[in-house]
Each structure stands twice: as C-alpha cells, then as structure tokens.
Amino acid sequence: MEKCSDINGSLFNYLSSSEKDAVMARLVKKSLQQGDSLFQIGDSATGIFYVVSGQFAVKKYTGFEDKMQVVALLGAGAVIGEGSITEGHSRTATIVAVEGSEVFELSQKEYAAIKTDFPEIALKMLEHNIKISGLRLEACTTRLAHIL
C-alpha cells in the first residue's frame, strides 16, 4: 500500500502535525480517470473520501424517469461521503470523476481504529464533518430559496 501524504497541506488543516500523521497513515490512495464512478446511489457506504486532486460531479435522480442531474461539483480539499463514517448507511448520490482525480479513502474500520487509539482526533474529525454537512445544508437551502 502506497503511503499517503498531504502534499499541499490543505487536508486535515484542523489537526496538529502529529494528529495529521496518525490519520494519513490509515488512508488508502485511489486514482480515477474521467468518467469513473467513485460510488453509486444505493452502494453500501464503507468509508469517507478526501479529494486530493481533480474534480467530481455529485449526481442525484431528478424524479423524472431515470434521469440524473449534477447537483454539485467537488474539487481538491473536499470531503465526499462524510455521513458514511459510521456503519449502516447507503450512498445517497452517485459520484463521478469529471477529470483524472485522486482521493484518499478512510474506511469505517480505520476510523473505528482512530476512535479507539486517538479519541481526540476522532472527535475533531467528527466535528469537522458536522461543520461540512451544515455548510452544505445551508448552501442547499439558500439555492432552494432563490428558486422559490
């Protein structure tokens, strides 16, 4: 397994250097080509992804037949699947690479190990994920208000 490194320093900027090293040691690097799916709606959620480079389209069904719509674009520094850090979830969107891209994956198993070995880091990660979810919800409600 290739060791992951945070080349530009933007990932996990809310952690200290030693905390970041503890997390980076548990990540798996994945490379995707344009058009590759990171995951699809309904897939079992097995972990969280951190975008290192490239861009991803977030696609959701529109409700009209089997048509999908891009609802967001996520680039370097973004977190994908932040709600799936705990077990028992299915993916609620399809994520497709818009261009050649790299992500780091933190599996649920590795996050559970961080919770055991470094509970203070796990708490910081959880708080960060809640912040991201809140910002995304705020952006969605703002867009919805403009439409209505």
NORPE-V712123 format. One record per run of one state. SS is the DSSP state (@ for helix, = for strand, . for the rest). FROM is the first residue (numbers start at 1). LEN is the number of residues. Records with the same first field share a line. If there is no record, write none. Layout:
# NORPE-V712123
SS: FROM-LEN  FROM-LEN
This chain:
# NORPE-V712123
.: 1-16  25-3  33-4  40-4  45-2  54-1  62-6  76-3  81-1  85-5  91-3  98-3  118-1  148-1
@: 17-8  82-3  108-10  119-29
=: 28-5  37-3  44-1  47-7  55-7  68-8  79-2  90-1  94-4  101-7
